[in-house]
Amino acid sequence: MALIVALAAMGMMGFTALSASAAGAKPIVYNSIPKNLAGNYPSQPFQAQQTSDFGDEVQFAAGPTNHLKQVTIVMSSWACQSGAWNDGSCTTAPGATFKVPITLTVYNIDTGDTPGTVIASSTKIFKMPYRPSADPTNCSATPEKFKATDGTCYNGLAHKISFAFGGQTLPTDAIWGVTYNTSGYGHSPLGYSNPCNATVQGCPYDSLNVAAGATAPTVGTDQHLNGVFLNSATAGVYCDGGAGGTNTFRLDDGCWAGYNPLIQFKVFSF
């Protein structure tokens, strides 16, 4: 009986310790997203800068398990439901959205800081918000812009999107990248013959960007604070003028200080 009681007590102690550990676990292992989003941020355009992939190399903080649960990134929508974003004619009904499939992939790091084998990948169709209508009353100096809740006038609207994952084990360091298709770029470009290409506002996915306004993460480590991973068809988009190659997802280092992607990685906390 004494042995049974002792074992029961030990079991309860173990359960209590585990519960305390789980309760104190911090499931965010990388974060460069501000607690309160601004109305918009600098951003990497896909269509306007002939881009097919954009991402970064990160080092994760020690988590309770580091089994991947969720990745959240910040996008920037410059799309108007009708009219153009840059001439004051932009008009959008409140709450209007457009759909875009987006893929986020996490890679192991291969030799020479290149993307290696895929750790995890998720594709989801998101309802993206159009940017609000032009507001010449509150943005008289720049009447093509809208006034955000932070009191500043912007051309684009920052918003978060999240991808769910199934517990894939994260290494200490990884490269991640996001991709989606525009009229001319992405891994399967949508072409220029869609009805939206003939409108003043154009196709909304051509005015969708990835926010890149982080200076440094608050959790984890950005392995290249002055660089990102980029795949563009245009040499001049790269810091090195394309010397390291175009049309390949590679490290682009030397001109991105303060313009790192806004992203958060969460892991399961059990």
C-alpha positions in Angstrom: 0.0 0.0 0.0 2.8 2.4 0.9 4.5 1.6 -2.5 1.2 2.3 -4.3 0.8 5.6 -2.5 4.4 6.6 -3.2 4.0 5.8 -6.9 0.8 7.7 -7.1 2.5 10.7 -5.5 5.3 10.5 -7.9 2.9 10.3 -10.8 1.0 13.3 -9.5 4.3 15.2 -9.2 5.3 14.3 -12.7 1.8 15.4 -14.0 2.1 18.6 -12.1 5.6 19.3 -13.4 4.4 18.6 -17.0 1.4 20.8 -16.6 3.5 23.6 -15.2 5.9 23.2 -18.1 3.1 23.2 -20.7 1.5 26.2 -19.0 4.7 28.1 -19.2 5.6 27.1 -22.7 6.0 29.8 -25.3 4.6 28.5 -28.6 6.0 31.5 -30.7 9.5 30.6 -31.9 9.9 33.4 -34.4 8.2 36.7 -34.6 8.8 39.9 -36.5 5.1 41.1 -36.6 4.4 44.1 -34.4 1.7 43.6 -31.7 -0.4 46.3 -33.3 -0.2 46.5 -37.1 0.2 49.9 -38.8 -2.1 50.7 -41.7 0.6 49.5 -44.1 4.3 48.8 -44.5 6.9 48.8 -47.3 6.3 45.7 -49.3 7.7 43.4 -52.0 5.5 43.4 -55.1 5.3 40.3 -57.2 3.8 41.6 -60.5 5.5 45.0 -60.5 9.0 43.6 -59.7 8.6 40.3 -61.7 8.8 38.2 -58.5 7.8 34.5 -58.0 9.1 33.8 -54.5 10.0 35.9 -51.5 11.2 34.8 -48.0 14.0 34.7 -45.5 16.4 32.6 -43.5 15.6 32.4 -39.8 16.8 30.8 -36.6 14.0 29.7 -34.2 14.0 30.2 -30.5 13.8 27.1 -28.4 10.1 26.1 -28.1 8.2 23.4 -26.1 8.4 21.0 -29.0 9.2 23.0 -32.2 6.6 21.0 -34.1 5.2 23.5 -36.5 1.6 24.6 -36.0 1.0 27.9 -37.7 2.8 30.5 -39.8 1.3 34.0 -40.1 2.6 36.6 -42.6 1.6 40.2 -43.3 0.4 41.1 -46.8 -0.1 44.5 -48.4 -3.1 45.0 -50.7 -3.0 47.9 -53.2 -6.0 46.5 -55.2 -9.0 48.7 -55.8 -12.4 47.1 -56.5 -12.8 49.7 -59.2 -10.6 52.6 -60.4 -6.8 53.0 -59.9 -4.9 53.2 -56.7 -2.7 56.1 -57.9 -5.0 58.7 -59.4 -7.8 59.2 -56.8 -10.3 57.1 -58.6 -10.0 54.1 -56.3 -13.4 52.9 -55.0 -14.0 49.9 -52.8 -17.2 48.7 -51.0 -16.6 48.1 -47.3 -15.6 44.5 -46.7 -15.0 43.6 -50.4 -12.5 40.8 -51.0 -10.9 38.8 -53.8 -9.5 35.3 -53.7 -5.9 34.3 -54.1 -4.2 30.9 -53.6 -0.9 31.4 -51.7 1.7 28.8 -50.8 4.1 29.0 -47.9 7.0 26.5 -47.8 9.7 25.9 -45.2 13.0 24.4 -46.3 16.0 22.8 -44.8 19.2 24.8 -45.5 21.5 23.3 -48.1 25.2 24.1 -48.7 25.9 27.7 -49.5 22.8 29.1 -47.8 20.5 27.6 -50.5 17.0 26.1 -50.0 17.2 22.3 -49.5 14.6 19.7 -48.9 11.1 20.7 -48.0 10.2 20.5 -44.3 6.6 21.6 -44.7 4.4 23.3 -47.3 0.8 24.7 -47.2 -1.4 26.2 -49.9 -4.6 28.0 -49.0 -7.1 30.2 -50.9 -7.3 33.4 -49.0 -10.0 36.1 -49.2 -7.9 39.2 -49.6 -9.3 42.7 -48.7 -9.2 45.4 -51.4 -7.7 48.6 -50.1 -10.2 51.2 -49.0 -11.5 53.9 -51.3 -9.5 57.1 -51.9 -10.1 59.7 -49.3 -9.3 63.2 -50.6 -11.0 64.8 -47.5 -8.7 63.2 -44.9 -5.7 62.8 -47.3 -5.9 66.1 -49.1 -2.1 66.2 -49.7 -2.2 62.8 -51.3 -5.8 62.3 -52.4 -5.2 58.9 -54.0 -4.6 57.4 -50.5 -6.9 56.4 -47.7 -6.7 57.2 -44.0 -6.1 54.2 -41.8 -7.1 53.8 -38.2 -3.6 54.7 -37.1 -4.2 58.2 -38.5 -1.8 57.9 -41.5 -2.7 57.9 -45.2 -1.6 54.9 -47.3 -1.8 53.4 -50.7 -1.9 49.8 -49.5 -3.6 48.0 -46.7 -1.7 45.7 -44.4 -3.4 42.5 -43.2 -2.4 39.1 -41.8 -2.9 35.7 -43.3 -2.2 32.4 -41.6 -1.3 28.8 -42.7 -2.0 25.7 -40.6 0.6 22.9 -40.3 0.5 19.4 -38.9 3.4 19.3 -36.4 6.4 18.9 -38.7 9.6 19.1 -36.8 11.5 22.4 -37.3 15.3 22.4 -37.3 17.3 25.2 -35.6 17.5 27.2 -38.8 15.4 27.2 -41.9 14.6 29.1 -45.1 11.0 29.9 -45.8 9.3 31.3 -48.9 5.9 32.4 -50.1 4.6 32.3 -53.6 1.5 33.1 -55.6 0.6 33.7 -59.2 0.1 37.1 -60.9 -0.6 37.8 -64.5 3.0 37.4 -65.5 4.8 35.8 -62.6 4.7 33.1 -60.0 5.2 29.4 -60.8 2.1 29.2 -63.0 1.4 32.8 -64.3 -2.3 33.5 -65.0 -1.7 35.4 -68.2 -2.9 38.7 -69.6 -6.1 37.7 -71.3 -8.4 37.5 -68.2 -11.3 40.0 -68.1 -9.7 41.9 -65.2 -6.7 42.7 -67.3 -8.9 44.9 -69.5 -10.2 47.0 -66.6 -8.8 50.3 -65.2 -8.1 48.6 -61.8 -6.5 45.6 -63.4 -6.4 42.2 -61.8 -6.4 42.4 -58.0 -3.6 39.8 -57.5 -1.3 42.0 -59.6 -1.7 44.6 -56.8 -0.9 42.2 -53.9 2.4 42.5 -52.1 4.2 40.8 -49.2 4.9 43.3 -46.3 8.6 43.8 -45.6 8.9 46.4 -42.9 10.7 44.6 -40.1 13.9 45.8 -38.6 14.6 42.8 -36.4 12.5 40.0 -34.9 11.4 40.1 -31.3 11.6 36.3 -31.0 14.2 34.2 -32.8 17.0 35.5 -35.1 16.9 36.8 -38.6 20.0 35.3 -40.2 20.4 38.1 -42.7 19.2 41.4 -41.4 20.4 43.1 -44.6 19.1 40.4 -46.9 16.1 38.2 -47.9 15.5 35.3 -50.2 14.2 36.4 -53.6 13.2 34.9 -57.0 12.8 37.6 -59.6 13.1 37.6 -63.4 14.7 41.0 -63.4 18.4 41.5 -62.5 17.9 45.0 -61.2 15.6 43.9 -58.5 18.5 42.2 -56.7 21.1 43.9 -54.5 23.9 42.4 -56.6 22.3 43.5 -59.9 21.6 39.9 -60.8 25.2 38.7 -60.6 24.1 35.7 -58.5 21.5 34.8 -61.1 17.9 35.5 -61.8 14.8 33.3 -61.9 16.0 31.3 -58.9 15.1 31.5 -55.2 18.3 32.6 -53.6 19.9 34.8 -50.9 19.8 38.5 -51.9 22.0 40.2 -49.3 23.2 43.8 -48.9 20.3 46.2 -49.4 17.4 45.0 -47.2 18.2 46.5 -43.8 14.8 47.5 -42.2 12.9 45.7 -44.9 12.6 42.2 -43.7 9.4 40.2 -44.1 6.8 40.4 -41.3 6.2 36.8 -40.2 5.5 34.6 -37.1 6.0 30.9 -36.5 4.0 29.1 -33.8 4.6 25.5 -32.6 2.4 23.1 -30.7 2.7 23.8 -26.9 2.1 20.3 -25.6 
